[in-house]
Amino acid sequence: MRVYHTETQEDFNALMEELEREDCIWRSGDKPTELTNCWSRYGTEMVVYVKNKYLTIGHVESVQGVALIEKYSKSKNSKFPVVPQFVADWYEDNKDDLEYSIWEYIRDWDVQDSESDFYDFMDYKDNHAIETILKMQYGYKVEKEPLYYVQVVNANNGNKCYLNVRSDGNKSLNNSVQNDIFKTQFTEAEIKEMDERYWQFAVPVEEVSK
């Protein structure tokens, strides 16, 4: 069981948002953010209990000296791990039994896909991989992947052209404008999935946009 205490309505609201990301609910069945009026009624005398993802409230004096009270503030707890998409994907696939899944992955280390990005993430000690994955239970952000154009030069006139992929999958060379019909900006994985040879013509979007 966890016990939280907040000093302001803003801190309480931030706590409710975080607990909602953990899929916690009030005993009444309401989502955490649906009952933020609790703090205005009880203020700094209130604590929030979290047990088996159910939330209840109590008086701070009833737990002082009995249980560990974690003081929650928005400024202190607003920074979540920022992880690549492949880490987020693994976490979402395994979050329902997270600690066991981590243990199982390490136990079966010799048979894991050593060419995968997630394997590299787990293998590099400076990533603090296990600590990062466990922190993701309380919220995380996904790194914004770099985007690229596939740029080629027209041999006849020297003009730059860009790979355009229409919504039906057809490819053509045109300008770099992306819209609802034509996609011109791609992640590295998307480019290589189309054709590994395209990657040699990739240029970062921000370089072209300057």
NURO-506344 format. One record per residue (C-alpha): residue in three letters; residue number from 1; z, x, y. Coordinates in Angstrom, 1 decimal, padded with zeros to 4 digits. Layout:
! NURO-506344
doti residu:ALA; num:NUM; zz:Z; xx:X; yy:Y
...
***
This chain:
! NURO-506344
doti residu:MET; num:1; zz:000.0; xx:000.0; yy:000.0
doti residu:ARG; num:2; zz:-000.8; xx:001.1; yy:003.5
doti residu:VAL; num:3; zz:001.1; xx:000.1; yy:006.7
doti residu:TYR; num:4; zz:-000.5; xx:000.2; yy:010.1
doti residu:HIS; num:5; zz:001.0; xx:-000.1; yy:013.6
doti residu:THR; num:6; zz:-000.9; xx:-000.4; yy:016.8
doti residu:GLU; num:7; zz:000.1; xx:-000.1; yy:020.5
doti residu:THR; num:8; zz:-002.6; xx:-002.1; yy:022.2
doti residu:GLN; num:9; zz:-004.9; xx:-005.1; yy:021.5
doti residu:GLU; num:10; zz:-007.9; xx:-002.6; yy:021.7
doti residu:ASP; num:11; zz:-006.4; xx:-000.5; yy:019.0
doti residu:PHE; num:12; zz:-005.7; xx:-003.5; yy:016.9
doti residu:ASN; num:13; zz:-009.3; xx:-004.8; yy:017.2
doti residu:ALA; num:14; zz:-010.6; xx:-001.3; yy:016.2
doti residu:LEU; num:15; zz:-008.3; xx:-001.4; yy:013.2
doti residu:MET; num:16; zz:-009.6; xx:-004.8; yy:012.2
doti residu:GLU; num:17; zz:-013.2; xx:-003.5; yy:012.5
doti residu:GLU; num:18; zz:-012.4; xx:-000.6; yy:010.2
doti residu:LEU; num:19; zz:-010.6; xx:-002.7; yy:007.6
doti residu:GLU; num:20; zz:-013.5; xx:-005.1; yy:007.6
doti residu:ARG; num:21; zz:-015.8; xx:-002.2; yy:006.8
doti residu:GLU; num:22; zz:-013.5; xx:-001.6; yy:003.8
doti residu:ASP; num:23; zz:-014.2; xx:-005.2; yy:002.7
doti residu:CYS; num:24; zz:-010.5; xx:-006.2; yy:003.3
doti residu:ILE; num:25; zz:-009.6; xx:-009.8; yy:004.0
doti residu:TRP; num:26; zz:-006.6; xx:-011.8; yy:005.2
doti residu:ARG; num:27; zz:-004.7; xx:-013.7; yy:002.6
doti residu:SER; num:28; zz:-006.1; xx:-016.8; yy:004.2
doti residu:GLY; num:29; zz:-009.6; xx:-015.6; yy:003.2
doti residu:ASP; num:30; zz:-010.6; xx:-014.8; yy:006.8
doti residu:LYS; num:31; zz:-012.3; xx:-011.6; yy:007.7
doti residu:PRO; num:32; zz:-010.1; xx:-009.1; yy:009.6
doti residu:THR; num:33; zz:-012.0; xx:-009.5; yy:012.9
doti residu:GLU; num:34; zz:-011.6; xx:-013.3; yy:012.7
doti residu:LEU; num:35; zz:-007.9; xx:-013.2; yy:013.3
doti residu:THR; num:36; zz:-007.5; xx:-010.6; yy:016.1
doti residu:ASN; num:37; zz:-005.2; xx:-013.1; yy:018.0
doti residu:CYS; num:38; zz:-002.4; xx:-011.8; yy:015.8
doti residu:TRP; num:39; zz:-001.7; xx:-008.9; yy:018.1
doti residu:SER; num:40; zz:-001.4; xx:-011.0; yy:021.2
doti residu:ARG; num:41; zz:001.2; xx:-013.1; yy:019.4
doti residu:TYR; num:42; zz:003.3; xx:-010.3; yy:018.0
doti residu:GLY; num:43; zz:002.3; xx:-007.2; yy:019.9
doti residu:THR; num:44; zz:004.0; xx:-003.9; yy:019.3
doti residu:GLU; num:45; zz:006.6; xx:-005.5; yy:017.0
doti residu:MET; num:46; zz:003.9; xx:-006.1; yy:014.3
doti residu:VAL; num:47; zz:002.7; xx:-004.1; yy:011.4
doti residu:VAL; num:48; zz:-000.3; xx:-004.7; yy:009.2
doti residu:TYR; num:49; zz:000.1; xx:-004.3; yy:005.4
doti residu:VAL; num:50; zz:-003.0; xx:-003.5; yy:003.3
doti residu:LYS; num:51; zz:-002.6; xx:-004.0; yy:-000.4
doti residu:ASN; num:52; zz:-005.5; xx:-004.4; yy:-002.9
doti residu:LYS; num:53; zz:-007.7; xx:-005.1; yy:000.1
doti residu:TYR; num:54; zz:-005.6; xx:-008.1; yy:001.2
doti residu:LEU; num:55; zz:-004.0; xx:-008.0; yy:004.7
doti residu:THR; num:56; zz:-000.7; xx:-009.4; yy:005.8
doti residu:ILE; num:57; zz:001.6; xx:-008.9; yy:008.8
doti residu:GLY; num:58; zz:005.3; xx:-008.2; yy:009.2
doti residu:HIS; num:59; zz:007.9; xx:-007.0; yy:011.7
doti residu:VAL; num:60; zz:007.9; xx:-003.3; yy:012.3
doti residu:GLU; num:61; zz:011.7; xx:-003.1; yy:011.9
doti residu:SER; num:62; zz:011.4; xx:-004.4; yy:008.3
doti residu:VAL; num:63; zz:009.6; xx:-001.3; yy:007.2
doti residu:GLN; num:64; zz:011.0; xx:001.4; yy:009.4
doti residu:GLY; num:65; zz:012.7; xx:004.0; yy:007.1
doti residu:VAL; num:66; zz:011.4; xx:002.2; yy:004.1
doti residu:ALA; num:67; zz:007.6; xx:002.8; yy:004.1
doti residu:LEU; num:68; zz:005.3; xx:005.3; yy:005.8
doti residu:ILE; num:69; zz:003.8; xx:003.7; yy:008.9
doti residu:GLU; num:70; zz:000.5; xx:005.0; yy:010.1
doti residu:LYS; num:71; zz:000.0; xx:004.6; yy:013.8
doti residu:TYR; num:72; zz:-003.6; xx:003.6; yy:014.5
doti residu:SER; num:73; zz:-005.4; xx:004.2; yy:017.7
doti residu:LYS; num:74; zz:-009.0; xx:003.7; yy:018.5
doti residu:SER; num:75; zz:-009.5; xx:007.1; yy:020.1
doti residu:LYS; num:76; zz:-008.0; xx:008.9; yy:017.2
doti residu:ASN; num:77; zz:-009.8; xx:007.1; yy:014.4
doti residu:SER; num:78; zz:-013.2; xx:006.4; yy:016.0
doti residu:LYS; num:79; zz:-014.9; xx:009.4; yy:014.4
doti residu:PHE; num:80; zz:-016.4; xx:008.7; yy:011.0
doti residu:PRO; num:81; zz:-018.2; xx:011.2; yy:008.7
doti residu:VAL; num:82; zz:-021.9; xx:011.6; yy:009.6
doti residu:VAL; num:83; zz:-023.8; xx:012.0; yy:006.4
doti residu:PRO; num:84; zz:-027.5; xx:012.2; yy:005.2
doti residu:GLN; num:85; zz:-029.0; xx:009.1; yy:003.9
doti residu:PHE; num:86; zz:-029.0; xx:010.4; yy:000.3
doti residu:VAL; num:87; zz:-025.2; xx:010.8; yy:000.5
doti residu:ALA; num:88; zz:-024.8; xx:007.2; yy:001.8
doti residu:ASP; num:89; zz:-027.1; xx:006.0; yy:-001.0
doti residu:TRP; num:90; zz:-024.9; xx:007.7; yy:-003.7
doti residu:TYR; num:91; zz:-021.7; xx:006.4; yy:-002.0
doti residu:GLU; num:92; zz:-023.0; xx:002.8; yy:-001.9
doti residu:ASP; num:93; zz:-024.0; xx:003.0; yy:-005.6
doti residu:ASN; num:94; zz:-020.6; xx:004.3; yy:-006.6
doti residu:LYS; num:95; zz:-018.0; xx:003.0; yy:-004.1
doti residu:ASP; num:96; zz:-016.6; xx:000.3; yy:-006.4
doti residu:ASP; num:97; zz:-015.1; xx:003.0; yy:-008.6
doti residu:LEU; num:98; zz:-015.4; xx:006.0; yy:-006.3
doti residu:GLU; num:99; zz:-012.7; xx:008.4; yy:-007.6
doti residu:TYR; num:100; zz:-013.9; xx:008.0; yy:-011.2
doti residu:SER; num:101; zz:-017.6; xx:008.4; yy:-010.1
doti residu:ILE; num:102; zz:-016.8; xx:011.7; yy:-008.3
doti residu:TRP; num:103; zz:-014.8; xx:012.9; yy:-011.3
doti residu:GLU; num:104; zz:-017.6; xx:011.9; yy:-013.7
doti residu:TYR; num:105; zz:-020.3; xx:013.7; yy:-011.6
doti residu:ILE; num:106; zz:-018.3; xx:016.9; yy:-011.6
doti residu:ARG; num:107; zz:-017.5; xx:016.6; yy:-015.3
doti residu:ASP; num:108; zz:-021.2; xx:016.3; yy:-016.1
doti residu:TRP; num:109; zz:-022.2; xx:019.0; yy:-013.6
doti residu:ASP; num:110; zz:-024.4; xx:020.9; yy:-016.1
doti residu:VAL; num:111; zz:-026.6; xx:017.8; yy:-016.8
doti residu:GLN; num:112; zz:-027.0; xx:016.7; yy:-013.1
doti residu:ASP; num:113; zz:-030.4; xx:017.0; yy:-011.4
doti residu:SER; num:114; zz:-030.0; xx:020.5; yy:-009.9
doti residu:GLU; num:115; zz:-033.1; xx:019.9; yy:-007.8
doti residu:SER; num:116; zz:-031.7; xx:016.8; yy:-006.0
doti residu:ASP; num:117; zz:-030.4; xx:016.8; yy:-002.4
doti residu:PHE; num:118; zz:-027.1; xx:015.3; yy:-003.5
doti residu:TYR; num:119; zz:-026.6; xx:018.1; yy:-006.0
doti residu:ASP; num:120; zz:-027.0; xx:020.7; yy:-003.2
doti residu:PHE; num:121; zz:-024.7; xx:018.7; yy:-001.0
doti residu:MET; num:122; zz:-022.0; xx:018.7; yy:-003.7
doti residu:ASP; num:123; zz:-022.6; xx:022.4; yy:-004.5
doti residu:TYR; num:124; zz:-022.2; xx:023.8; yy:-001.0
doti residu:LYS; num:125; zz:-018.5; xx:024.4; yy:-000.3
doti residu:ASP; num:126; zz:-018.8; xx:024.2; yy:003.5
doti residu:ASN; num:127; zz:-019.8; xx:020.5; yy:003.2
doti residu:HIS; num:128; zz:-016.3; xx:019.7; yy:001.9
doti residu:ALA; num:129; zz:-018.2; xx:017.1; yy:-000.2
doti residu:ILE; num:130; zz:-015.3; xx:015.4; yy:-002.0
doti residu:GLU; num:131; zz:-013.2; xx:015.1; yy:001.1
doti residu:THR; num:132; zz:-016.2; xx:013.7; yy:003.0
doti residu:ILE; num:133; zz:-017.1; xx:011.1; yy:000.3
doti residu:LEU; num:134; zz:-013.5; xx:009.9; yy:000.2
doti residu:LYS; num:135; zz:-013.3; xx:009.5; yy:004.0
doti residu:MET; num:136; zz:-016.4; xx:007.4; yy:003.8
doti residu:GLN; num:137; zz:-014.3; xx:004.6; yy:002.4
doti residu:TYR; num:138; zz:-013.0; xx:004.0; yy:005.9
doti residu:GLY; num:139; zz:-016.4; xx:004.1; yy:007.6
doti residu:TYR; num:140; zz:-019.3; xx:006.5; yy:008.0
doti residu:LYS; num:141; zz:-022.5; xx:007.0; yy:009.9
doti residu:VAL; num:142; zz:-025.9; xx:008.0; yy:008.6
doti residu:GLU; num:143; zz:-027.7; xx:010.9; yy:010.2
doti residu:LYS; num:144; zz:-030.8; xx:010.0; yy:012.0
doti residu:GLU; num:145; zz:-033.6; xx:011.6; yy:010.1
doti residu:PRO; num:146; zz:-036.1; xx:013.7; yy:012.1
doti residu:LEU; num:147; zz:-039.5; xx:011.9; yy:012.5
doti residu:TYR; num:148; zz:-042.9; xx:013.6; yy:012.3
doti residu:TYR; num:149; zz:-046.5; xx:012.9; yy:013.1
doti residu:VAL; num:150; zz:-049.2; xx:014.1; yy:010.7
doti residu:GLN; num:151; zz:-051.4; xx:015.8; yy:013.3
doti residu:VAL; num:152; zz:-054.9; xx:017.2; yy:012.6
doti residu:VAL; num:153; zz:-057.6; xx:018.6; yy:014.9
doti residu:ASN; num:154; zz:-061.1; xx:017.2; yy:015.0
doti residu:ALA; num:155; zz:-063.4; xx:020.1; yy:014.2
doti residu:ASN; num:156; zz:-066.2; xx:018.6; yy:016.2
doti residu:ASN; num:157; zz:-064.5; xx:018.2; yy:019.6
doti residu:GLY; num:158; zz:-061.1; xx:019.8; yy:019.2
doti residu:ASN; num:159; zz:-059.2; xx:016.6; yy:019.9
doti residu:LYS; num:160; zz:-055.9; xx:015.9; yy:018.2
doti residu:CYS; num:161; zz:-055.8; xx:013.0; yy:015.8
doti residu:TYR; num:162; zz:-052.8; xx:011.5; yy:014.0
doti residu:LEU; num:163; zz:-052.4; xx:009.9; yy:010.6
doti residu:ASN; num:164; zz:-052.1; xx:006.1; yy:010.9
doti residu:VAL; num:165; zz:-050.9; xx:004.0; yy:008.0
doti residu:ARG; num:166; zz:-051.7; xx:000.3; yy:008.4
doti residu:SER; num:167; zz:-049.3; xx:-002.3; yy:007.2
doti residu:ASP; num:168; zz:-051.5; xx:-002.9; yy:004.1
doti residu:GLY; num:169; zz:-051.3; xx:000.8; yy:003.2
doti residu:ASN; num:170; zz:-054.8; xx:001.8; yy:004.4
doti residu:LYS; num:171; zz:-054.9; xx:005.2; yy:006.1
doti residu:SER; num:172; zz:-056.9; xx:006.3; yy:009.1
doti residu:LEU; num:173; zz:-056.9; xx:008.9; yy:011.9
doti residu:ASN; num:174; zz:-056.3; xx:007.7; yy:015.5
doti residu:ASN; num:175; zz:-053.9; xx:008.1; yy:018.3
doti residu:SER; num:176; zz:-050.1; xx:008.6; yy:017.9
doti residu:VAL; num:177; zz:-049.1; xx:005.1; yy:019.1
doti residu:GLN; num:178; zz:-046.9; xx:003.3; yy:016.6
doti residu:ASN; num:179; zz:-046.7; xx:-000.5; yy:016.5
doti residu:ASP; num:180; zz:-046.2; xx:-003.5; yy:014.2
doti residu:ILE; num:181; zz:-049.6; xx:-002.8; yy:012.5
doti residu:PHE; num:182; zz:-049.9; xx:001.0; yy:012.4
doti residu:LYS; num:183; zz:-047.1; xx:003.4; yy:011.5
doti residu:THR; num:184; zz:-047.6; xx:006.9; yy:012.8
doti residu:GLN; num:185; zz:-044.1; xx:008.4; yy:012.6
doti residu:PHE; num:186; zz:-042.7; xx:009.4; yy:009.2
doti residu:THR; num:187; zz:-039.7; xx:011.2; yy:007.6
doti residu:GLU; num:188; zz:-040.3; xx:014.3; yy:005.6
doti residu:ALA; num:189; zz:-039.8; xx:012.4; yy:002.4
doti residu:GLU; num:190; zz:-042.3; xx:009.7; yy:003.4
doti residu:ILE; num:191; zz:-045.0; xx:012.3; yy:004.2
doti residu:LYS; num:192; zz:-044.5; xx:014.2; yy:001.0
doti residu:GLU; num:193; zz:-044.5; xx:011.0; yy:-001.0
doti residu:MET; num:194; zz:-048.0; xx:010.2; yy:000.4
doti residu:ASP; num:195; zz:-049.3; xx:013.7; yy:-000.3
doti residu:GLU; num:196; zz:-047.5; xx:017.0; yy:-000.4
doti residu:ARG; num:197; zz:-050.4; xx:018.6; yy:001.4
doti residu:TYR; num:198; zz:-049.8; xx:016.4; yy:004.5
doti residu:TRP; num:199; zz:-046.6; xx:018.3; yy:005.2
doti residu:GLN; num:200; zz:-048.4; xx:021.4; yy:006.5
doti residu:PHE; num:201; zz:-049.7; xx:019.2; yy:009.4
doti residu:ALA; num:202; zz:-046.4; xx:017.7; yy:010.3
doti residu:VAL; num:203; zz:-045.1; xx:018.1; yy:013.9
doti residu:PRO; num:204; zz:-041.8; xx:016.7; yy:015.2
doti residu:VAL; num:205; zz:-042.3; xx:013.6; yy:017.2
doti residu:GLU; num:206; zz:-040.2; xx:014.9; yy:020.1
doti residu:GLU; num:207; zz:-042.5; xx:017.9; yy:020.5
doti residu:VAL; num:208; zz:-045.5; xx:015.7; yy:020.9
doti residu:SER; num:209; zz:-043.7; xx:013.2; yy:023.2
doti residu:LYS; num:210; zz:-042.6; xx:015.9; yy:025.7
***
